[in-house]
Amino acid sequence: MEFSSYHGVYVIPTPKEVSLPGPEVRVDAYWGVQDRSGEAGLAKRYAEEFGVADTKRTMNFSLVRRDDLRAEEYRLDIAKGEVTVSASSERGFLHALATLRQLRNGAVLPTGSIRISNKTPAGSSMR
């Protein structure tokens, strides 16, 4: 099994693309969640995980539905003031949340991007 490492933290599964050049960003009480995922309850899960508001704020976790991604694929774009999480399904958003947990060091996240690609061919299911 292959792993990708960021400061000793291994992201599983191995991302298709990783670019985490820094600097780091601190997530604090000024952050919120802007939910455009179309999935019920996701904003609350992200808000609880990071201790932020489950409504839009000046700095946000933006949950964006992208139907061009497969069910378990996702993309993370982490920048100062915004973490954009793109996926096409609840599974993709939850996998992204698991990766953010792995990358998080207290209230700090690295800036950059990660793309996880599902290795299952389109049209098949993972059970």
CORZI-V285886 format. One line per field, one symbol per residue. phi: phi as a letter, one per 20 degrees, with the letter a starting at -180 (. if undefined). Layout:
BEGIN
phi: ???
END
This chain:
BEGIN
phi: .ecddclndeecffffccbcfnfeceecfeebcddcemdfnfgffffffdmcfecfcfdbedecfcfeefgdebcdcdcfnbdeddadbggfffffffffffefcmedcfeqbccddfefggneddc
END
